Amino acid sequence: MRFGLLGPLEVTRAGHPVGLGPAKQRLLLATLLSRPSETVPAAVLEAALWGEDPPVSAPANLRTYVRGLRCALGDGGPWEGMPRTRGGYLLRVGPGRRDVDLFEAAAARGRRALTLGDSALACEELAGGLGLWRGAVLEGLPLPDVLARWASGVEERRCLAEEDYGQALLAEGRFPEAVALMRRLVGRHPLRQRAWGHLMLGLHRAGDVAEALETYRRAREVLVRETGLEPGSELRRLHEEVLGRSPLPAPVPAPAPAVPRQLPVVTNDFVGREAALAVLDSCPGRQDGSPATAAVTAVSGMAGVGKTALVLHWAHRAAGRFPDGQLHVNLRGYDEEGALPAADALQVFIEALGVPRSRIPPGVQARTGLYRSLLASRRVLVVLDNARDSAHVRPLLPGAGHSVVVVTSRERLQGLVTAEGARPLPLDVLTERESTGLLARRLGPRVEAEPAATAEIVAATGRLPLALAVVAARMAGHPSFPLRAFAEELRPAGALLDALEDGDARRVLSWSCHALTEEAARLFRLLGLHPGPDLTADAAAALAGCPERPVRPLLRELSRLHLLTEQAPGRYLFHDLLRTYAAELVRTVEPPRERRAARERLYDHYLHRAHAAAVLLQPQWPAVTPVAPLPSHGGGHAQDAGAALAWFTAEHQVLLRTVSQAAGHGFGTYSWQLAWALTAYLAPHGLWQDQRTVQETALAAAERTGDPVGQAMACRLLARADSRLGNPEAAEDRLRRALGLYAELGDATGQAQTLHNYVELCHMAGRPAEALRHGREALRLHRLAGNHDGEARTLNAIGWLYAVQGDHGRAIEHCSQALDRQRRAGDRNGQAATLDSLGFAYHHLARYDRAVASYDEAVALFRASADRYHEAETLARLGDTLTATGDTARAEEVWLRAAAIFDTLRDPEAGAVRERIARLREGGPGREG
């Protein structure tokens, strides 16, 4: 199969044309052919087919066109030359299958022959290559920017090949052919001085001196009119050669081209950014005279992150790479007075390149053409600072040539990346080391003298360069003040924004907000109500009180302007300074009633999703009845335990903050009920400190609202956390209070659950008889309430008590009853706990095979229910049994797994497990059975 792009798009198979289908399908093929055997991201393909703002249906429609194209190229059957790859599609194209490859190979061979002085071979190769052209590149297709730019580069290489061919024809003495070829070329591209020179030389050597001189006159007229510059030295030399046979006077020599040096002065306190500087240092830029397209790098980031400082520091460092000068303009993309129009920026650049103002044409298009012509043969660094968006930048991009462009913007400039092939360089805040270094540059030894205060200041500024610079200037102005005084000043919420008044931070941030649509600006304000640290589209929709679908483009808008950061797919993060600014805006712009309604929608969203996920993870737990849900526009709840676990894993840090925030804003019921739901994730993961924190908050919230159910629930769950964290006295106080509250409520199940927790507490405190008494009472209450799941779990607890007291027969009896009930009910976590108890009992009866089997099944069930803490406990006991059987190799392996889990949970039990491993390696038993 062969692909033709040098003219109308065509594909042939065995010499016969292949039908390519509708225009968009042909555009898809053309885009893939422009990047052969390379994965083209789906976003690039969508932009090529539908522009920078593709419809929602674009992904589905793209798949349809892909199927159609595969069918066409596969002659109606399956074709594997266009596989789906990660993130996009790839078109496999073998060597020499594109006509553009054949042309460029022939052009390269012709150029090489010309360089070696073999003009006859050069003519043969170049004629063959140029003979492949059937018209303009992809003629007849409506080319999007991404293809138009590629086509322009191919056309530039055609022009170079034609000029080479003209030179070879002249060397061969084939003057009429050279003249005809060059007439056609200057007709298409009248600013190509090399072509004008070949045309003059061909006419001169053919003896037509008058026409040669007239050609120079026309060339000079075009160049002066279009660029404001006289012809270059080579064209003037040819003119003088012709004048050797003519009485006409020589023209006045043109001045040397201007070399602009427009980079602003920079400060000497720049620090860090090694990775970003390395990216800029690697900017492509050919210096060997071969065809090239200007390289573009798009540096983006939030206001104050140091984009301009980085680029100017690098630009001064790299200035020597650009002998023809450096251009710089502040495009004022987010200035309150408005952005600098592209036409004005072009005028500044064109004047700097030596064109008198009187010769600069009006209009953006004309100025862009002149600007690109001026840069075509130069190597210039162009710094476009503070651009508003991709459209703002495009007229200022050079065309073909060897220049390098660096753009800075608060916008991601995805359009430039997609259509112009710009390299994205997103800039984040400084690292802690870089932040400390910046302060040290400004404050000297004071930083080293107060490391703790310095670290606190760095944390308070969020490592944002603007914030660090303003705070450092304030500290430098008070050299006798200790740094800890400034650290204390920055501690209160919102203090940073106030501290940055000298740096006009609010005004700088407001410029970004002024660039937003009205809907996105409202969403930005409402996001100031979110507790953080990050959020998803459905949470944003809950705040906005609308469906998720219209919120997604608003989040993309905020992300493009770096008012939010999409830190992971679908998860958005605020910088602390922006969060503070959004919170300030929502307080001053949105009425109290709307703020309260938005908070309620958010808490309702999190509560009902967390409640549904908790029931999926722990279906045997007696569930609280949540507050009635508000009308919801968001997505659905998790549908299975795996999805519930994934949701909790992603959201638990948000939920911890939401419990606290809801309590603080008068939504006590949401607070304690959400804390209950969180237990389904926190307890199995051994996150006892987090559990204690949220249950303390929940208890206080329930007390403020006078809710006895919430108080009893929080007391019970708080007691278990206290017990696990080594505070049994506090735990017992909580359990007594919970028992009293449940008794007043007449809640037998609540009393039984609390007594079950009492069993664990008494066992850990070495009070086995009391533990057994509480267990039997819990069993009675569960049976009274008809709670069969609770009954089974309590039977296991009693069985465990018998086992640790040495009554292994009764232990196995109770645990077997429990396991039978749990298997019938499908209680995976309950089965795991009971199997662990059975394994312990069998171990002490020296029935090691039964013990290992019980432990292995328990480990698998704990893992399946994501109960990491108890999985590690069981692994540790399994290792003891394996050691007793003499299987020390497997014992060490399971202990290593247990230690790794305890490490992940930051549980001190990891140390005890490692001690067993050490003893095992020394040749002794890991632990006494």
N, C-alpha and C positions, 0 to 999 in steps of 0.2 A: 504494500500500500504506500502511495506517495501523496504528500501534502503540498499544495501550492498556495503560497501566501503573497507572492510577488505579482499581485494583480487580484482579480476576484478570487475569493476563497474556493479552492477546488480540491477534491480527493479523487484519486484514481486507483483502481484495483485491476492489475493485469492490463493496464492501458484503457480501461473503461471507467467512465465517471461514476461516482457514487452519489446518490441523492442524499442531501444533508438535512432536509426538513426545514422547519420554519426559521425565521431570522434569529430568534433567541437561541435556538439550538446551534445555529452556525456561529453566533457570538460566543457561546460556551466553548465550542471547538477551537475558535480562534484564540480565546484566552488561554486555554490549555496548551495550544501549540506555541504560544509566545513564551511559555516556560516548560519546554519539553522534558519528560522524564523527571519532573520535579513536583512535589506535592503543592498544589495551589489551594490555599485555605478556602473553605466554603464561603467565608465572608467576602473574600476578594471576588469570587465568582458571582455572588449575589450582587455586589456593587457593579460588576461589569454588565450584568443583565438588567438591573433595575435602578442603578444610581446609588448615591450614598445613603438614601433612606428607603431601603427595600420594604415591600409590604410584609405583613405578618405571614402571609402564605408563601413567602419566598423560599424557605427551606424545602417545603413540600413540592413547590413548582420546580425547583432546581433538581430534585430527585427525578421528577417526571422527565425533564429534558435530558438528564443523564441516561435514563433508561432508553429514551428515544435515540440518543446518539450512539449508545452501545449497539442497539439493534441495527442502526444504519451502517455502522462501521463493521459490524459482524455479519453483514449480508443476511440479516433476519434471524441469525442464530446467536448463541452465546459468544461473547467476545471478551477476552481477559486482558486486553491491552489498556483498559481504563479502570483500574481498581479503586475502590474507596479506601482511603488511608486515614490515619488518625488526623482528624481536623479538616480533611479536604479530599481532593481527587487528584489522580495522577494519570497522565497520558504517556504511555510508553512509546517512544519514537526512536527507531534505530538510526544509526549513522547514515547520513546522506538521504534520509527519507523526506526532509523538508527542502523545498527549492531554495529557501533562504540560506540553508547550510551549504548547499552546493555553490551558490553565488559567493558566499563569503570565503569559502575555501579557494575558489578560483581567483577571487580578488586578491587574497593573500599570496597565492603563488605568482600572480602577475606582478604584485608590488615587489616581491622578492626578486623576480627576474629583472625588473626595472632597476632595482638597487645594484644588481650584479652586472648591469650593462647589457643584458640580453633582451633588447627591445623587441625582437621578432617573437620570442617566446612570450614576452609580456603582452604583446598585441593578441596573440592566440588565446592566452588564458583569460585576459580581461574581456575580450569579445565574447568568449564562451559564457562567462559569468553574467555579463550584462544582457546577453541574449535570452536569459531565463526570465527577464522581466516582461510581464504582459500588461502592465498598467501600474497604477498607484497601489501601494500596499493595502491589501484587503479592500480593494475598490468595491464600492456598492454597499458596504456594511456601515451602519451608523455606529462609529467607533466611540465607546466611552473613554473617559480620560485615561484609564489604565492601559488601553490598547492604543489610543492615539499617541501617547508618549512613546510607547515601544515602536510604533510604526514610524514615528519621526526619527528615531535613532537608526532604523533600517534605511530610511530615505537618505539620511546623512551619509551612511556608508556607501550608498549607491553613488552619491555625488562625488565622494572621494575616489571611487573606482573609475568613474567617468573622467575625472581629472587625471588620474594615473594613465588611463587609456589614451587620453589626448596627448600626454607627454610622450608615451610610447609611439604613437602615430607620428608625432613631430620628429622623433629620433629616427624613424624609419623613412622620413621624407614623404610621408603620405599627407601632405598639407591640406588638400581639399577635404579629406575625411575628417581631419582634426578640426578644421574650421566649422564644418557642418555640425559636428558633435558638440563643440563648445558653444555655438550659437543656440542650440537647443537647451544646453545646461544653463546659460545665463538668462535665457528666456524664462526658465522655471525658478531660478535662484539668482536674482540680479546682484546680490551683494557678495558673491564668491569671487574674490580678487584673483585667486589662482586660475580660475576658468577664464576670466577676462585676459589674464596674461597669456595663457595658451592661445586664445583667439587672436590677440595682437601678434604674437610670434608667428602663428600660422600664416596670417595675412602678409606679414612683413617678409617671411621667407618665400612666399609665393609671388612676391614682387608687387603686391598691392599696397604701397606705402600710404597712399591717401586714406584708404579704408582702415588701415592699421591706426593711423592718427585719429581718424573719426571714432574708431572703437574706443581709444583711450579717452577721448572727450566725453563719449556717452558714459563710459564707466565712471569717470570722475564726477560727472553730473549726478548720476544715481547715488554714488557714495556720499557726496556732500549733502544732497537733498535728504537722504534717508538716515544718515548717521551724523552729519555735521563734521565729518573728518575727511581729510585729503586721502588719496590712495596711499597704500603702503610703499615701503622702499623698493620692493621687487617690481611692482608695477611701474613705479617712477623710473627705475633703471631701464626697463624695457622701452619706455617712452623715449628716454634719452638715446637709446640705441637706434630707434626708428628715426629720431631727429637728426642723427648723423647723416641721413640722406634727404633731409628736408630743411628749408630755411626758417621754419617756425621757431619762435623763442621758447626756451625751456620754462616750465612753470616754476613758481617760487617754491622752494623746498618746504614741506610741511613740518610743523614742530613735532618733537618726539611725543609719543603717547603719554598722557598723564598717568601717574601711579598714585592712586588714592591711599591714604593712611588714616582711616576714620575711626579706629578703635578708641573708645574712651579710656581714660586713666583708671587703673584699678588699685585697690588697697593692697598692702603687703601682708594681711593677716589671713589669707586663704589657707584652709587646712583640709587634709583628707581628700575624699572623693576619688581615690585611686582607681576604682573600677570604672567609674564614669569617664575619667580622663583617658583610661585605656581604650574605651569605646570610641571616644572622639579621636584619639591618636590613630585608630585603625580606619578612619574615614577613607574610603577608596578614592583614588585620584591618580589617573595615569599620567606619567611624565615621559613616556616613550614616543609620544606623537601619534599613537594609534587612536582610532575613534573612541569617543567616550561620551557619557552623559553626565551632567553635573550631579555630584553625590549630595544627598540631602539627609540630614539627621534632625529629628524632631525631639527636642528636649522638653518634657512636660512635667508639671507638678503643681501642687497647691501654692497659693500666694505665700511668699516669704520663705520658700524652701531652698532658695539659693540658685535658681536657674541661671540668672544673668551673671552672678558671680562666678559660677562654674565656667560658663561659656567664654566670658571675657578673659578669665585666667588662662584657659586653654588657648584662646585665640592669640594672646600676646606670646605665649610660649611657642606656638606653631607658626607665627607670622613669617618666619624664614622660608617656609614651604610654599609661600605664595608670592613670587617675585613681582607679579603684576599688581599687587596691592590688596588692601582689605577694606571692604565696604561694611558700614554698620548703620542701622537705623532703629530707633525705638518706635515701634508701630502703635504704641499706646492703646493696645487692644482692649484694655479694661479701664481706661482713664475716664473719669467722670465727665470730661469735656468731649469725649468721643474719640474713636480710633482715627489714626492718620490714614487718609485715603491712599490707595495704592498709587494713584496718579502722582500725588505729591512725593511719595517715597521714590518713585521712578525718576522724577525730575532731579531729586537730590543725587541719586546714583549716576544718572547720565551726565550731569554737570561735573561730578567728581571724576568721570572718565574722560573729560576733556572737551565735551561738546558745549559750545556757547548756548546760553539760555535762548537766544533768538532763533536757534536752529532746532530746538526741541519741539517735536510735533505735539499738538493737543490730543487728548484722549488716551485712555489706558491701553487700548490695543496697539495703537501706533507706537506709543512709548515702549511697550513691552517688546515689540519687534525690534526696535532700535537698540534697546538695552541688550537683548540676546545676541544681536549681531556684534555689538561692541565686545561682548564677553566670549564670543565663539572661539577666538584664537588666543585667549588669555587664561592665565591661571590665577584666579582671584578667590579670596575667602569672603563670603557674604554672610554677615550675621544679621538675622531678622529677629529682633528682640521684641518680646511681649506681643505676639500676634494674637488676634482674636479667634481666628479659626482657619481652616484650610483655604477657604475662598479668599480670605484676606491676603494669603501668602502667594497663591499661584501666579499672579502677574509678575511677581518679583523673583521667580525662579529662572535661572539661566536655562538655555536650551542645551544643544550639544556643545561639548567643550570639556575643559579640565578643571572647572571651578568647583568649589566645595561650599555648600550652604548649611548653616546651622540655624535652626529656628527654635525660639523659646516661646512657650505658651502655657497658660493654665488649662487650656483645652488639650485633649489627647491628640488632636490632629490626625484622627484615624483616616480621614479622607486623603491626606498626603501619603500615609503609609500604603493605603490601598491603591490609589491611582498613580502616584508618582514614585512609588517604591522607596519612600523615605524609611530610614531606620528609626524605630521608636527608641527613645532613651528616657523612660520614666524616672523621675528623681524623687527619692524618699528623704525623710529627715536624716540628720547626721547620726552616726553611731555614738555610743557613750564616749568612746575614746576620742573621736573627732570633736565632739562637743566640749569635752574637757580641754582639748588642745586649743580650740578657738578662744575659750575663756583665758587660758594661760597666755596666749598671744596678746590679749588685751590687758590682762591684770598682773602678769608676771608671777613672782613668787607667792603672792597671796593665795593662789589656787593650790599650790603644793602645801601651804601651811594649814589649810582648812579643807582636807579632802572630803569630810562628811558633809559639810555645808555645800561644797562644790557639787557633790553628787546629788544633793537635794535640789539645788538650783537647776541642774541639768534635767532632772526628772520633771520638775515643775514647768519648765519651758517646753516639754515634749520634744526636745532636741531639734526644735525648729530654728534654723539660722537667724531669721528675722528676730524672733523672740530672744535668742541668746545675745544677738548684737545689741539690741535695745537695753536689755538688762545689764550687759557688760558695760555699756556706756554710762549707765546710772551708777554702777559700782565704781567705775574709774573716776567718776566725778566726786566720789567721797572716799578718798584713799585711806582715811583713818577709821572708817567703819568696818567692823568685822563682817565677813561674808555671811555668817550665821544670821545676822540681822536681816539681810536681804532674803535669805532662805525662809525665815519666819514670815516675812511680808508676803511671800508668794504662796503660803499654805492654804488660806481660805479659798473656797470654791469661787471661781470667777476673778480671783486676784490677778491672774496673769494678764487678762485682757485689760484690766485697769492699769497694770504696771507698764503696758505697752502703749499708753497714750502718747508718750513722747515720740514713738515711732509711727503714729497715725494708723495703728493696726485696724481699728474699726473701719476707717475709711478705705484702707487697702482691701479688706475683706468685702466691704460693701460693693466694690467694683465688680467682683465676681458675681455677687447676687444680682446686680443690675443687668448682667448678661443673660439671666435666666428668663424663661417664659413665666407667666404669672402662676401657672399650675405648679411648676417646679419650685418656684420661690416659696409658695405656701407649703409644699411638702418639706422643703429644707427647714422651714421654721418648726413644723410639727415634729420633725425628727429630733429636734432639741428636747423633746419630752421623753425620748427613748432612753432607758437606763444604760445601754451599751452592754458589752464592748462592741458588738456588731449586730447587724440585723439582716433580715431577708425581705424579699418583696412582699410576702404575705403579711409580715408585721408592719411594713410601711403602709400597705393598703388598709390595715386595721386602723392605724393612726389617721389616715386620710379619710376614712369612712367611705371607701369606694372599692370596686372590684380590683383584683390584682393586675389584670391585663393593662389598664391605662396607667398603672403606676410604674410598670417596668420601663417604658421609654423615659419617664421622668427620672428614674434612678440612673439610667444611662446618661441622661443630660447632666445630672449632678456629678456623675463619675467622670464624664468627659472634661468637665471644668475643675476636676480635682477637689470638689467640695465633699466628695465621698471617695473612698478607695475600695474597689472590688478586690478584696484581699484573697478571696477564693471564689470559685464559680457560684454566683448567686448570693454571696455574703459580703455586705458592705460595712465599711469601717469609717468612723470619724476620727480626725486628729482632735486631741483634747481642746485645742484653741478654737477649732471650728464648732465643736460640740458646745462649748461655752457661748460662742457667738450666736449659734442657732437658738440656744436656750434663752439668751437675752432677747433675741428678736421675738420669739414666741410669747414671751411675757409682755412685751411692749406693743405687739401688733394684734395678737389674737385675744378676743375677749375671754374672761374667766370661764364662762359657761362652755365655750368651745374647747378650751384647754381641758376642762374636767371630762367632757364627753370623749375627747380623743384619748385621754388616759384610760377611761373605763373601757373603751373599745380595745385598747392594747392589752390591758390586763385580762379582759374576757377572752381575747384571742389566745393568749398564752395558757390561761387556766384550762380551757376546754381541750386544747391540744395536748397539754401535759396530762390531764386526767385520762384521756383516751389512751395515751401511750402507757401510762402507769397500769391501767387495767390489762393491757395487752402483755406487759412484762410480768405482772404479778396477778394473774386472774383469780387466784385463790384468796387474795387479801380482801377482807370486807371493805368495800369502797365507800368513801364519803359521797354524799349527794351534792354535786356542785351547784352553785347559783345558776339560775335559769340563763341560758345563753342569749346574748343579744343577737339581733339579725346580723348574719355574717355574709360578707362578700368574698371571703378568702377561700383558699383551697381546702381540700378535705383533710381528715385526720389520718394518722398512720393506720395501715390496714393489717399489719401483722407484727409479730414480736421483733423481727429483724428491722423493719422500718421504724418501729418505736424506739429501739435501742439507738439506731443511727440518729434519730431526731434528738433524743436526749443528749447524745454525745456532742452533737453540734450546738445545742442550745443551752446546756446546763449552766454555763457561765452567765448567759443572759438571764436565765431563770433565777439564779441566786440574787442578782441585782434587782430583778423585778419584785421578788418577795419583799425586799427592803423598801424599794420605792413605793410599792402599793401601800405598805403599812404607813409610810411617812406622809402619804397624801390622802389618808382617810379611807382607804379601801381595805379594811381589815379582813373581811371575809375572803376576798381574793387572795390576800397575803397568806393566811393560814392554810387555805385549801390548796394553793399552789405549793406550799411547803410540804404538805402531805404527799402530793403527787411526786415531788422531787425525791422523796424517800425511796421510791422504786428504782431510782438510778444511783443515788448516793450510797445507800446501805450496801448493796451488793458489790460496789466498787471500793468499799472501805474508806469512803471520804467522810470520816466521822467529824472532823473539824468543821467542814462545810455544813454537815448535818446539824451540828450543835448551833452554828451561827444562824441558820435559817429557822430552826425551831425556836430559838430564843426570840427572834423577830416575830415569828408567828404567835408565840405565847403572849408577847406584849400587845400585839394587834388584837388578839381575841379578848384580852383583858380590857382594852380600851373600849371595845364594842359590847362588852358584857356577854360574850358568846360562850356558854359553858361547854358546848360540844368542841369548839375550836380550842378552848383551854385544855380540856381533857386530852384531846388528840396530841396537841403540842407537848404537854407534860410527858405523856407516854413516850413519844418519839425522842424527846430531848433526854429523857432518862437513859435510853439505850445508848445514845451518843456519849453521855457523861460516863456511863459504865465502861464503854470501849476506850475512852480516853483517860481512864484511871482515876475517876472521881466518883467512887461508889456512894459516898455520903450524899452528895447532891442528887445522884441518880435515885437513891432510896426516897429522899424527900419528894422528888417529882412523882415517883410511882405511888406513894401514899396519897398525894393530892389527886392524881388521876383516878385512883380507885374510888376516892370519895366523890369526885365529880360524876363518874359513871354510875355510882350507886344512886346518887340524887336523880340522875337522868333515867334510871331504870334500864340501863343499857347492859344486858348480860354479856353480849359479845365484847363490848368495850372492856368490861371487868375481866373477862377471860383473857383477852389479849394482854392486858396490863399484868395479870398474874403470870402469864407466860414469860413476860419480860422479867418479872420478879424471880422466876425460876433461874434464868440466866445469871441475874445479879447475885443471888444467894449461892449458886454454884461457884461463881468466880470468887466470892468472899469466903469460901470454905464452910458453908452452912448447909450441908446436904439434906439434913432432916427437914429443915424449913423449906428448902427448895422443893422437896418431894411433896410436902403438904400443899404448897402453892400450886404445884402441878396437878395434883388430884382435884383441887377446887376448880382450877381452870378447866379441867376435863369435864367436870360436872356442869359448869356453866355453858360450855360449848354444846354439850348434849341437850341442855335445857333450851338453848336458843336454836337448836337444830342446825348448828354450824358444823357440817361434817368435815370441811377442810381444816377448820381450826381444831377439831377433835383429833384428826390424824396428826397434825403437827405437834399437838400436846402429847399424844401417845409417844411420839418419837422423843420429845423432851424428857418424859418420864423414863423411857428406855435408856437414854443417855445417862441419866442420873444413876440408874441401877448399874450400868456398865462401869462408870468411874468408881462406884463403890464396891466393885468386884462381883456383883451378882449378875454374871453374864448370861445365865439361862433366862432369867426374867427380862433382862435387857433385850435379848433376841425375840422373846415372846411379844413384848410391847412394840418393838420396832417392826416386826413382821406384820402385826395388825395394821400399823400405820402405813407401811409400804403397800399393802394390799389395797387400802382405801385410796391412797394417792395414785396408784397406777390406774384404778378405775376412773378417778376424777381427772387424770391427765395433768397432775400437779408436778411439773418437772423439777422445780426448785425444791419442793417438799420431798420428792423422791431422792434427790441428791443428798439432802441433809440426813435423811433416814438411812440411806446406804452408807453414808460416812459413819453413822453410829454403829451400824451392823459390822462394818469393817473393823472398827475399834474392838467390838466385843469378840469377833472371830479371832482377831490377832491375839487377844489375851487368853483365848482358849487354845492357842497354838494351831488353829485351823487356818493356816496361812493362805492356802489356795482360795478359800472362801473370802478371806479378808482382802486379798489382792483383787479378786473379781468384783467385790463390792466397791472398793475404792476406785477401781478403774471406771466402773459405770457411774459412780458419783462425780468423778472428775469430768467425764464427758457431758453429764447433765448440767453441772455447774457452768461449764464453758458454753454450752448451748443457750443457757439463760443469762449469759454475760455476768455471772456472779463471780467476779475475779477474786475477791477476798476469800470466800469459802473454797474456791478452787485451789488456791494456794495452801490453805490450811489442810485440805484433804491430801494434796500432793506431799506435804511434809509428813503426814501420817503414813501415806503409802510408802515413802522412803524408809520409814522405820520397819515396816513389815518386810520389805524387800531385803533389807539388811539382815533381818532375822532368818530369811530363807537362804542367805548366802549370795543373793544376786546383787552384789555390790555395784556392778557397772550400771545397772538400771537404777539402783537406788541413788547413785550420784547424779544421774541424768534427771530424775524427777525432782531431786532437791534443787538442782540448778534452775529448773523451771519455776519452782516455788519461790526461790530467792529473787528471780527476775521479776515475778509478779509483785512480790512485796516491795521490791525497789520501785516499781512503777507506781505503787500506791503510797510510797514513802512510809511504809510501816516498819517499825523497829524489829519485827519478827524476822526480817531478812537476816539480821546478824545472827540470831539463834540458829537459823537453817545453815548458814555458812560455817558455823562452829561444828555442826554435824558433818558437813563435807570435809572439813579439815581433819577431824578425828578419823573419818573413814579413810582418808588418804594416808594417815599416819599408821594405819593398820589396825586401829581399834574399832569398836562398834560406834556407829553414828550416834546412837541414843539408846538408853536402856529401855527395853520394852516393859 
